[in-house]
Amino acid sequence: MSRRSTSGAIPPTVDQLPAGWRARANELRAFGAEGAALAFEHTAAELDAALRLAADELLTLEAAAQASGYTAEHLGRLVREGKIANAGRPNAPRLRRGDLPLKPGALPTRAHRRTVDRAEIARAVINRLGGD
C-alpha cells in the first residue's frame, strides 16, 4: 500500500505530527485564529505525551524482535554487550520500545508506520473541541 494520499503528497508519520501541528498553530495565529492555534498546540502536546509513553513500553526479546526486525538472539547479544539497556532483570531482559534499533528494509510495527491524512486530523481536532 502506498503512503501517498489522494492529493499525491506523502502524509506525515505519527512521529512527525506534533511538529506539523505546532507549525500549523503558528500559521493560524498569524491569521488571528488564536482558539484554533491553541487547539493544535494542545493536541500536539497530547500526542507528544502518548508517543513518550509508547517509547517507554517494555518489551520481551521476542516482542522487541517483532518490532525491530532483528532476531531475539541479536537483540539479546546487544543487551549483553551493553549496546541496548536492559530495563528488566539479568535473566529476563526487557527492552524499551524507544531504544530499539530498526533493521533497514524491515517493515516497522504498525505503530511506527501509521500515517494520518489531513481529514483524519481535522476530525480529531473537531471531536476534541466538541464539534460535530
Contacts in CASP RR format, 6 or more apart in sequence:
PFRMAT RR
TARGET T0000
AUTHOR 0000-0000-0000
METHOD contacts of the structure
MODEL  1
MSRRSTSGAIPPTVDQLPAGWRARANELRAFGAEGAALAFEHTAAELDAA
LRLAADELLTLEAAAQASGYTAEHLGRLVREGKIANAGRPNAPRLRRGDL
PLKPGALPTRAHRRTVDRAEIARAVINRLGGD
3 10 0 8 1.000
3 11 0 8 1.000
3 115 0 8 1.000
4 10 0 8 1.000
4 11 0 8 1.000
5 11 0 8 1.000
5 117 0 8 1.000
5 118 0 8 1.000
11 115 0 8 1.000
11 116 0 8 1.000
11 117 0 8 1.000
11 118 0 8 1.000
12 20 0 8 1.000
12 115 0 8 1.000
12 116 0 8 1.000
13 112 0 8 1.000
13 113 0 8 1.000
13 114 0 8 1.000
13 115 0 8 1.000
14 47 0 8 1.000
14 51 0 8 1.000
14 111 0 8 1.000
14 112 0 8 1.000
14 114 0 8 1.000
14 115 0 8 1.000
14 116 0 8 1.000
15 51 0 8 1.000
15 112 0 8 1.000
17 44 0 8 1.000
17 47 0 8 1.000
17 116 0 8 1.000
17 121 0 8 1.000
18 44 0 8 1.000
18 45 0 8 1.000
18 47 0 8 1.000
18 48 0 8 1.000
18 51 0 8 1.000
19 44 0 8 1.000
20 44 0 8 1.000
21 40 0 8 1.000
21 41 0 8 1.000
21 43 0 8 1.000
21 44 0 8 1.000
21 47 0 8 1.000
21 121 0 8 1.000
22 40 0 8 1.000
22 41 0 8 1.000
22 44 0 8 1.000
24 40 0 8 1.000
25 36 0 8 1.000
25 37 0 8 1.000
25 38 0 8 1.000
25 40 0 8 1.000
25 41 0 8 1.000
25 44 0 8 1.000
26 37 0 8 1.000
28 34 0 8 1.000
28 35 0 8 1.000
28 36 0 8 1.000
28 37 0 8 1.000
28 40 0 8 1.000
29 37 0 8 1.000
39 125 0 8 1.000
39 128 0 8 1.000
39 129 0 8 1.000
40 125 0 8 1.000
42 128 0 8 1.000
43 124 0 8 1.000
43 125 0 8 1.000
43 128 0 8 1.000
54 97 0 8 1.000
54 111 0 8 1.000
55 96 0 8 1.000
55 97 0 8 1.000
55 98 0 8 1.000
56 96 0 8 1.000
56 97 0 8 1.000
56 98 0 8 1.000
57 96 0 8 1.000
57 97 0 8 1.000
58 87 0 8 1.000
58 88 0 8 1.000
58 94 0 8 1.000
58 95 0 8 1.000
58 96 0 8 1.000
58 97 0 8 1.000
59 67 0 8 1.000
59 94 0 8 1.000
59 95 0 8 1.000
59 96 0 8 1.000
59 97 0 8 1.000
59 100 0 8 1.000
60 93 0 8 1.000
60 94 0 8 1.000
61 72 0 8 1.000
61 75 0 8 1.000
61 76 0 8 1.000
61 93 0 8 1.000
61 95 0 8 1.000
62 72 0 8 1.000
64 70 0 8 1.000
64 72 0 8 1.000
64 75 0 8 1.000
64 95 0 8 1.000
64 97 0 8 1.000
64 100 0 8 1.000
65 71 0 8 1.000
65 72 0 8 1.000
65 74 0 8 1.000
65 75 0 8 1.000
66 109 0 8 1.000
67 97 0 8 1.000
67 100 0 8 1.000
67 108 0 8 1.000
67 109 0 8 1.000
67 112 0 8 1.000
68 75 0 8 1.000
68 100 0 8 1.000
68 101 0 8 1.000
68 102 0 8 1.000
68 103 0 8 1.000
68 106 0 8 1.000
69 102 0 8 1.000
69 103 0 8 1.000
69 106 0 8 1.000
70 101 0 8 1.000
70 103 0 8 1.000
70 106 0 8 1.000
75 84 0 8 1.000
75 95 0 8 1.000
75 100 0 8 1.000
76 84 0 8 1.000
76 93 0 8 1.000
78 84 0 8 1.000
78 101 0 8 1.000
79 85 0 8 1.000
79 86 0 8 1.000
79 93 0 8 1.000
79 95 0 8 1.000
84 95 0 8 1.000
84 99 0 8 1.000
84 100 0 8 1.000
84 101 0 8 1.000
85 95 0 8 1.000
85 96 0 8 1.000
85 99 0 8 1.000
86 93 0 8 1.000
86 94 0 8 1.000
86 95 0 8 1.000
87 93 0 8 1.000
87 94 0 8 1.000
87 95 0 8 1.000
87 96 0 8 1.000
87 99 0 8 1.000
88 94 0 8 1.000
102 108 0 8 1.000
102 112 0 8 1.000
107 113 0 8 1.000
126 132 0 8 1.000
END
